[in-house]
Amino acid sequence: MERIWQEINRIPLVVMELLLGFALFWLGQLAYQKLFRRMNLNLQLFVRDNSAVPE
């Protein structure tokens, strides 16, 4: 029974680690887009009709 309570007490730590991982991933993705994405997506998709540009 003690082992079960130990595992239950770890749940908040696991949830916090998952949230931190998603937050860091999101920040990294945002930073990458700001630093390396120099094109105007609407211009590429609709004016130049470039279907190779990912959405």
C-alpha positions as CSV (number, residue, x, y, z in Angstrom):
1,M,0.0,0.0,0.0
2,E,2.9,2.3,0.7
3,R,4.2,1.8,-2.8
4,I,0.9,2.9,-4.3
5,W,0.9,6.2,-2.3
6,Q,4.5,6.8,-3.4
7,E,3.5,6.5,-7.0
8,I,0.4,8.7,-6.5
9,N,2.6,11.4,-4.9
10,R,4.8,11.4,-8.0
11,I,1.9,12.4,-10.3
12,P,2.3,16.2,-9.8
13,L,6.0,16.0,-10.6
14,V,5.3,14.1,-13.8
15,V,2.7,16.5,-14.9
16,M,5.0,19.5,-14.2
17,E,7.8,17.9,-16.2
18,L,5.4,17.3,-19.1
19,L,4.2,20.9,-19.0
20,L,7.7,22.2,-18.8
21,G,8.7,20.1,-21.8
22,F,5.9,21.3,-23.9
23,A,6.6,24.9,-22.9
24,L,10.2,24.7,-23.8
25,F,9.4,23.0,-27.1
26,W,6.9,25.8,-27.9
27,L,9.4,28.5,-27.0
28,G,12.0,26.9,-29.2
29,Q,9.6,26.6,-32.1
30,L,8.7,30.3,-31.7
31,A,12.3,31.4,-31.5
32,Y,13.1,29.3,-34.6
33,Q,10.3,30.9,-36.6
34,K,11.3,34.4,-35.6
35,L,15.0,33.8,-36.4
36,F,14.9,31.7,-39.6
37,R,11.6,32.3,-41.2
38,R,12.2,35.3,-43.4
39,M,9.4,34.8,-46.0
40,N,5.9,36.1,-46.0
41,L,3.8,33.0,-46.0
42,N,0.7,34.7,-47.5
43,L,2.7,36.1,-50.3
44,Q,4.2,32.7,-51.1
45,L,0.9,30.8,-50.9
46,F,-1.5,33.1,-52.6
47,V,0.3,35.6,-54.8
48,R,3.1,33.4,-56.1
49,D,1.0,30.2,-55.8
50,N,3.9,28.2,-54.3
51,S,2.5,24.9,-53.3
52,A,5.8,23.7,-51.9
53,V,5.5,26.1,-48.9
54,P,4.4,24.1,-45.9
55,E,1.4,25.4,-44.0
